[in-house]
Amino acid sequence: MSFDPPEENAAWAAQEGFQYELWTDEGRELALYYGAASSPTQGSAGRITQLLGPDGAVALEYPLVSVGTHPGQVLSDCQALFGP
């Protein structure tokens, strides 16, 4: 999720060949709620990840993200929490 408008997210997703929809948070409501932004005027979101459980509660939080290892860690944690 980013603060970019939906059209820009869609264009970037198509350029990168993503097979899933990217969400936008132009108003920064979710970023403020989950702690990825500290102000509604912040220029870009912090790189954090939060896994939500079926009940919508935060199951795991990653306040610091390492691009090289993060995707594998999240996938492993998702499988452990929710099954393969």
Secondary structure by P-SEA (a helix, b strand, c coil): cccccaaaaaaaaaaacccbbbbbcccaaaaaaaccccccccccccbbbbbbcccccccccccccccccaaaaaaaaaaaaccc
